[in-house]
Amino acid sequence: MDDLLVRYTSPVNPAVYPHLAVTLLGIGLFFMAWFFVYEVTSNKFSRNLVKELLISLWSAMFLGFGILFLLLWVGIYV
């Protein structure tokens, strides 16, 4: 019976969790800053909804995965 069971291994090596966390959070913060600057410097007539949604989508995705790897890095396995 024990021969049929295979131990699960993560597709991402735990040694790269810190690098992924810092890199993804850095990219996410860049997109977040770009979004804030875009919102503050443009008036309501020059704003583009598609551009706002795309920048916020990329920011949310990078920050979300960055926080996931940050939690994995510190030992909070989600």
C-alpha positions in Angstrom: 0.0 0.0 0.0 2.8 2.4 0.8 4.3 1.9 -2.6 1.2 3.4 -4.3 1.5 6.7 -2.3 3.7 9.4 -3.7 4.8 12.3 -1.7 3.6 15.7 -3.0 6.3 18.1 -4.0 5.6 21.7 -4.7 6.0 22.9 -8.4 7.9 25.9 -7.1 11.1 25.3 -5.1 10.8 26.8 -1.6 14.3 28.2 -1.9 13.0 30.8 -4.5 10.0 32.0 -2.4 12.0 35.1 -1.1 13.1 36.1 -4.6 9.6 35.6 -6.1 8.0 37.6 -3.2 10.3 40.5 -3.5 10.2 40.6 -7.3 6.4 40.2 -7.6 5.7 42.8 -4.9 8.2 45.2 -6.5 6.5 44.9 -9.9 3.0 45.2 -8.2 4.1 48.3 -6.4 5.3 49.8 -9.6 2.0 49.3 -11.3 0.1 50.6 -8.2 2.2 53.8 -8.2 1.6 54.2 -12.0 -2.1 53.8 -11.4 -2.1 56.4 -8.6 0.0 58.9 -10.6 -2.4 58.4 -13.6 -5.4 59.0 -11.5 -4.0 62.1 -9.8 -2.5 63.8 -12.9 -5.4 63.3 -15.3 -8.7 65.1 -15.3 -12.0 63.3 -15.8 -12.1 64.2 -19.5 -8.7 62.6 -20.4 -9.1 59.4 -18.4 -9.4 56.1 -20.2 -11.4 53.3 -18.5 -9.6 50.5 -20.4 -6.2 51.8 -19.4 -7.3 52.2 -15.7 -8.7 48.6 -15.7 -5.6 47.1 -17.3 -3.2 48.9 -14.9 -5.2 47.9 -11.9 -5.5 44.3 -13.1 -1.8 43.9 -13.5 -1.2 45.6 -10.2 -3.7 43.3 -8.4 -2.3 40.2 -10.0 1.4 40.9 -9.2 0.6 42.1 -5.6 -1.7 39.1 -5.0 1.0 36.5 -6.1 3.6 38.5 -4.3 1.7 38.3 -1.0 1.1 34.6 -1.6 4.8 34.0 -1.9 5.5 36.3 1.0 3.2 34.2 3.2 4.8 31.0 2.0 8.2 32.5 2.7 7.4 33.2 6.3 5.9 29.8 6.9 2.2 30.6 6.6 1.1 27.8 4.2 -2.1 28.7 2.5 
